[in-house]
Amino acid sequence: MNFLLYFVLRKYFVRLDFSEKEVSLEKGLLLKRVSVMPRAAIIRASVRRTPIMRLFRAKEIALFTLCGKITFFLPSNEPFPPFPECEVFRPKASELLFGAFINTRALGGVFVFSAVLRRFTAIFGSEYWGRLILVLSRTAEELERALKFFHVAVPRITLVISLFALGSWVIAFVRKLLHLSRFSVAVKSGVVYVKSGITTLYEHALVPNSENAPFAVCCESVTALIARRVQVSLHGVMTAPAVKSRELPQLLKAFGINAPKILLRTRTRAFFGHIAAPISWFAVFAVSVIALNITQSSAMLFKTILYAGAIIELYAAVLFLVYMRRSGAAFAAEKIGAGTSRVTARRGLRLYTIIFPEKSALVKISQSVFQRKGRLCNVKLSFAKRRKLTVRQLSESAVRRMLINMPSSGRG
């Protein structure tokens, strides 16, 4: 709709003005909506060009601040934002493949696969869905026969669900890989420029050293930890798909970011506080499996779900222990990194490191009944756009000593 609005009705409905201090966008005829964005507050400018937009020689521009964004369309011959003529970094094909692999999430793939199926069903009719289920059922039947040859009994419905999840993950992986194709990064005058895409083209201009936004977000999954790789993002845009861990400080320095070293580590003596949830669920699943075996129940599907749940929770407990050893914080009160703070903590099944200026986060300290006895605490940091991260099981006295000199606007 916005695409047609630009080409058909822009003369009457849309007005765009650029000045030295602000960008003004006015939409509407009877009910007008005016968006005014100070140019100094812009932290990211993104350009998107789909195949249809390239056919009509147009592109979509999105300008981001901490509070929101505005979008508009321009002709493709207008270089906004201009990609600089300087040294360009292009990662290897293996790094792009690994970056797409660790950035693909199974649950997101299920949603993408479901949306694709719904679109095909709407176009080709409900018979398409029935044919897909028939193909999955036949494939699961053949796989069940192959597993029986090795004396492995798995319910067919479990195989159907597994095949659906695998197909969803493959589609999401291909989508990420297409997005990362022709990836390149350039840095000039304190601005990071990123290009990527082969079907839909993306261009981004990022300002990493914003006073009120996190500088960088580093993400590590269990696969990335084993391979010693880190995925780096600036303002929600991937700038390094899979950089080596030992090269991360050099990369951040190239972006103009000074990352302090972790000074305050998570206390290992409070390891049970990290794995309490997965261990509790593992005990529930294990007791349920034992009870079913004692009663000699023939509910194979229910047993499969319980076995899978127990394995997943045990895997999560081991993973949380690994992440615990790497979690920690370094706040700007220690005068390291010129007012730059750094936290590393687990969120879900991934390890995140956020490097941020001292005034961009709201810091809250919390304690449970068990933590008070051990003089431990959790530090919860809240950033713009509802981004939150919690560092668990830190020394209370050390945290308060590090935060005592932080500005009052940064503490809660």
C-alpha positions as a printed Julia matrix, in Angstrom:
412×3 Matrix{Float64}:
  0.0     0.0     0.0
  2.82    2.43    0.86
  4.49    1.54   -2.43
  1.35    2.49   -4.43
  0.86    5.54   -2.25
  4.21    6.9    -3.33
  3.8     6.37   -7.06
  0.12    7.21   -7.44
 -0.84    9.68   -4.73
  2.38   11.17   -3.39
  1.74   14.49   -5.07
 -1.47   14.95   -3.06
 -1.02   12.82    0.07
  2.71   12.76    0.96
  5.12   15.6     1.58
  8.77   15.07    2.49
 11.13   17.86    3.6
 14.84   17.65    4.46
 16.59   20.42    6.37
 19.91   20.76    8.16
 18.35   20.0    11.58
 15.36   17.72   10.96
 13.42   15.47    8.6
  9.68   16.13    8.21
  7.22   13.66    6.71
  3.54   14.57    6.18
  0.94   12.01    5.09
 -2.8    12.15    4.51
 -5.38   14.36    2.78
 -8.24   14.9     5.23
 -6.56   13.51    8.34
 -2.92   14.52    8.13
 -0.14   12.91   10.14
  3.16   14.76   10.5
  6.36   13.07   11.7
  9.35   15.24   12.61
 12.7    13.61   13.34
 15.83   15.54   14.42
 18.76   14.57   12.23
 21.08   14.41   15.25
 18.87   11.68   16.8
 19.11    9.34   13.81
 21.14    6.23   14.66
 20.34    4.14   11.59
 19.25    4.67    8.0
 18.13    1.59    6.04
 17.31    1.1     2.37
 15.29   -1.84    1.05
 14.76   -2.68   -2.62
 12.59   -5.64   -3.55
 12.49   -7.02   -7.11
  9.24   -5.13   -7.78
 10.75   -1.89   -6.47
 13.79   -2.33   -8.71
 11.44   -2.86  -11.65
  9.82    0.52  -10.95
 13.19    2.1   -10.03
 12.27    2.9    -6.44
 13.51    2.11   -2.95
 12.13    2.25    0.57
 13.96    4.37    3.16
 13.62    3.86    6.92
 15.15    6.28    9.45
 15.49    4.97   13.01
 15.86    6.69   16.36
 15.56    5.26   19.87
 11.87    6.16   19.97
 10.73    4.88   16.59
 11.15    5.23   12.84
  9.71    6.86    9.74
  9.52    5.25    6.28
  9.18    6.79    2.83
 10.02    6.04   -0.79
 12.53    7.68   -3.13
 13.63    7.09   -6.73
 16.48    4.6    -6.96
 18.8     7.12   -8.64
 19.0     9.25   -5.46
 22.01    8.01   -3.4
 20.51    8.07    0.08
 22.43    7.13    2.14
 25.48    7.16   -0.15
 27.77    4.12    0.17
 31.32    5.47    0.57
 34.21    4.7    -1.71
 36.67    3.17    0.75
 38.08   -0.18    1.82
 35.29   -2.77    2.02
 35.38   -5.9     4.16
 33.75   -9.02    2.73
 33.54  -12.14    4.93
 34.36  -15.58    3.55
 31.65  -17.86    2.19
 32.21  -20.24    5.12
 31.61  -17.37    7.57
 28.37  -16.45    5.82
 27.18  -20.07    5.93
 28.06  -20.38    9.61
 26.48  -17.0    10.4
 23.23  -18.01    8.71
 23.34  -21.35   10.55
 23.74  -19.92   14.07
 21.25  -17.13   13.36
 18.49  -19.52   12.23
 16.03  -20.41   14.96
 13.76  -23.45   14.7
 10.72  -21.69   16.15
 11.09  -18.79   13.74
 11.38  -21.29   10.91
  8.09  -22.9    11.93
  6.34  -19.54   11.74
  7.89  -18.76    8.34
  7.0   -22.22    7.01
  3.44  -21.89    8.3
  3.07  -18.48    6.65
  4.35  -19.89    3.34
  1.92  -22.81    3.54
 -0.96  -20.51    4.31
 -0.08  -18.33    1.33
  0.16  -21.35   -1.0
 -3.13  -22.7     0.36
 -4.82  -19.37   -0.34
 -3.48  -19.37   -3.92
 -3.76  -23.02   -4.93
 -6.63  -24.13   -2.66
 -6.96  -26.4     0.37
 -5.92  -29.47   -1.66
 -2.31  -28.28   -1.5
 -2.3   -28.64    2.3
 -3.72  -32.18    2.05
 -1.02  -33.18   -0.45
  1.7   -31.83    1.82
  0.4   -33.79    4.81
  0.26  -36.92    2.61
  3.89  -36.43    1.54
  5.01  -35.93    5.14
  3.07  -39.01    6.25
  4.59  -41.21    3.54
  8.08  -39.94    4.26
  7.57  -40.62    7.97
  6.36  -44.13    7.13
  9.51  -44.87    5.12
 11.68  -43.43    7.87
  9.86  -45.53   10.47
 10.62  -48.68    8.49
 14.27  -47.73    8.24
 14.48  -47.15   12.01
 12.8   -50.5    12.72
 15.57  -52.18   10.76
 17.97  -50.84   13.44
 15.5   -51.89   16.2
 14.55  -48.27   17.01
 10.85  -47.69   17.69
  9.6   -44.12   17.16
  5.9   -43.18   16.8
  4.94  -42.02   13.32
  3.37  -38.79   14.59
  6.73  -37.91   16.19
  8.47  -38.41   12.85
  5.87  -36.24   11.07
  6.39  -33.42   13.57
 10.17  -33.79   13.27
 10.03  -33.64    9.46
  7.82  -30.53    9.62
 10.26  -28.83   12.04
 13.24  -29.82    9.87
 11.58  -28.44    6.72
 10.76  -25.23    8.58
 14.36  -24.85    9.72
 15.7   -25.42    6.19
 13.39  -22.74    4.76
 14.43  -20.27    7.48
 18.12  -21.1     6.87
 17.83  -20.49    3.11
 16.04  -17.22    3.81
 18.84  -16.07    6.15
 21.47  -17.16    3.64
 19.86  -15.15    0.85
 19.72  -12.16    3.17
 23.46  -12.46    3.96
 24.59  -13.06    0.38
 26.86  -10.39   -1.15
 27.58   -9.14    2.37
 30.02   -6.23    2.74
 30.95   -3.74    5.48
 32.73   -0.4     5.25
 33.66    2.2     7.89
 34.21    5.88    7.16
 34.02    9.0     9.34
 32.58    7.1    12.3
 29.71    5.6    10.27
 29.39    1.87    9.54
 27.9     0.95    6.14
 26.48   -2.53    5.49
 25.27   -4.06    2.21
 23.63   -7.46    1.74
 20.97   -9.38   -0.18
 20.54  -10.99   -3.57
 16.78  -10.98   -4.17
 15.86   -8.13   -1.83
 18.75   -5.66   -1.52
 19.55   -4.01    1.81
 21.78   -1.05    2.61
 22.35    0.34    6.11
 24.2     3.33    7.53
 24.82    3.0    11.28
 26.11    5.42   13.9
 27.73    3.13   16.51
 28.8     5.8    19.03
 25.34    7.02   20.06
 25.14    8.37   23.6
 21.74    6.84   24.41
 21.83    3.48   22.62
 23.88    0.3    23.06
 27.02    0.33   20.96
 27.1    -3.34   20.03
 25.33   -6.61   20.76
 27.33   -9.86   20.47
 25.47  -13.17   20.29
 26.89  -16.65   20.89
 25.07  -19.97   20.65
 26.46  -23.3    21.79
 27.64  -23.97   18.22
 29.38  -20.6    18.1
 31.09  -21.28   21.45
 32.45  -24.58   20.17
 33.69  -22.94   16.95
 34.87  -19.84   18.89
 32.85  -17.49   16.74
 30.81  -14.4    17.64
 27.98  -12.67   15.79
 28.03   -8.88   16.11
 25.12   -6.48   15.54
 24.88   -2.69   15.65
 21.44   -1.15   16.18
 19.7    -4.36   15.1
 21.77   -4.84   11.93
 24.25   -7.71   11.61
 27.71   -6.32   10.93
 29.78   -9.51   11.42
 28.11  -12.88   10.7
 30.77  -15.04   12.39
 33.93  -13.27   13.5
 36.59  -15.16   15.47
 36.45  -14.54   19.22
 40.08  -13.4    19.39
 39.43  -10.87   16.59
 36.38   -9.32   18.28
 38.29   -6.5    20.1
 39.96   -5.47   16.84
 36.63   -5.42   15.02
 34.97   -3.3    17.72
 37.95   -0.95   17.68
 37.53   -0.55   13.92
 33.92    0.48   14.59
 35.16    3.05   17.12
 34.02    1.06   20.18
 36.26    0.51   23.21
 35.04   -2.62   25.0
 36.18   -2.94   28.64
 37.22   -6.3    30.06
 34.88   -8.21   32.38
 35.81   -7.33   35.99
 32.93   -8.82   37.98
 32.29  -12.51   37.33
 29.32  -14.64   38.32
 29.95  -16.56   41.55
 30.4   -20.25   40.72
 29.38  -21.31   44.23
 25.83  -20.28   43.38
 25.67  -22.62   40.37
 22.36  -24.14   41.48
 20.69  -20.77   41.05
 21.52  -20.94   37.33
 20.24  -24.47   36.72
 17.35  -24.62   39.2
 14.63  -24.32   36.53
 15.94  -26.92   34.02
 16.92  -29.36   36.78
 13.44  -29.08   38.33
 11.76  -29.81   35.01
 14.2   -32.66   34.37
 13.18  -34.2    37.69
  9.48  -33.89   36.75
 10.03  -35.58   33.37
 12.23  -38.3    34.87
  9.72  -39.16   37.61
  6.92  -39.29   35.03
  8.93  -41.67   32.81
  9.69  -43.94   35.79
  6.01  -43.95   36.8
  4.94  -44.94   33.26
  7.49  -47.74   33.16
  6.35  -49.05   36.54
  2.71  -49.1    35.45
  3.76  -50.64   32.09
  1.76  -48.07   30.14
  1.66  -48.41   26.34
  1.33  -44.68   25.64
  4.3   -44.45   23.25
  3.66  -40.86   22.17
  3.46  -39.65   25.75
  6.66  -41.52   26.61
  8.42  -39.97   23.62
  7.4   -36.48   24.75
  8.65  -37.15   28.29
 11.97  -38.57   27.08
 12.48  -35.6    24.75
 11.61  -33.15   27.54
 14.06  -34.79   29.94
 16.88  -34.71   27.37
 16.2   -31.06   26.47
 16.15  -29.95   30.13
 19.36  -31.83   30.9
 20.98  -30.21   27.85
 19.78  -26.78   29.05
 21.22  -27.37   32.53
 24.67  -28.22   31.13
 24.5   -25.25   28.76
 23.58  -22.87   31.59
 26.63  -24.02   33.55
 28.85  -23.25   30.55
 27.27  -19.81   30.16
 27.67  -19.17   33.89
 31.45  -19.37   33.55
 31.4   -16.62   30.9
 28.83  -14.28   32.47
 29.89  -11.07   34.15
 29.87   -7.26   34.02
 32.11   -4.21   33.88
 30.38   -0.92   34.64
 31.53    2.57   33.75
 32.04    3.46   37.4
 35.45    1.78   37.17
 36.58    4.44   34.65
 37.38    1.84   32.01
 36.64    2.33   28.35
 35.85    6.04   28.64
 32.4     5.65   30.18
 31.64    2.37   28.42
 30.03   -0.55   30.26
 29.79   -4.21   29.29
 27.6    -7.08   30.44
 27.6   -10.72   29.39
 24.66  -12.91   30.37
 22.38  -15.69   29.21
 19.02  -15.03   27.6
 17.19  -18.16   26.57
 19.67  -20.66   25.12
 22.1   -18.01   23.88
 24.81  -15.88   25.44
 24.64  -12.13   24.8
 27.22   -9.42   25.35
 26.01   -5.81   25.26
 28.45   -2.9    25.17
 26.73    0.36   26.06
 27.37    3.91   27.33
 26.74    4.52   31.01
 23.61    6.65   30.53
 21.76    4.34   28.12
 20.63    1.65   30.58
 18.35    1.48   33.6
 20.06   -0.7    36.22
 18.03   -2.57   38.83
 19.37   -4.78   41.62
 17.19   -7.59   42.96
 17.63  -10.3    45.59
 15.75  -13.46   46.45
 15.48  -14.97   49.93
 18.29  -17.4    49.18
 20.54  -14.71   47.69
 20.32  -12.53   50.8
 21.96  -15.22   52.91
 24.83  -15.59   50.45
 25.06  -11.81   49.82
 24.41  -12.25   46.13
 22.14  -10.35   43.75
 20.87  -10.13   40.19
 21.49   -7.06   38.03
 18.79   -6.33   35.46
 19.54   -3.83   32.7
 16.79   -2.29   30.57
 17.63   -0.59   27.28
 15.61    1.16   24.6
 13.05   -0.82   22.56
 12.31   -3.1    25.54
 15.63   -4.88   25.33
 16.54   -6.42   28.7
 19.38   -8.52   30.05
 19.89   -9.97   33.53
 23.26  -10.9    35.03
 22.67  -13.46   37.79
 24.47  -14.4    40.98
 26.86  -11.45   41.36
 28.44  -10.27   44.57
 26.16   -7.62   46.12
 28.98   -5.6    47.7
 31.01   -5.56   44.46
 28.0    -4.5    42.38
 27.12   -1.62   44.71
 30.77   -0.53   44.81
 30.92   -0.46   41.0
 27.6     1.38   40.62
 28.1     3.99   43.33
 29.67    6.51   40.93
 27.23    5.96   38.06
 24.86    8.84   37.2
 21.49    8.73   38.96
 19.73    8.51   35.61
 21.32    5.13   35.04
 20.31    3.46   38.28
 17.02    2.07   39.49
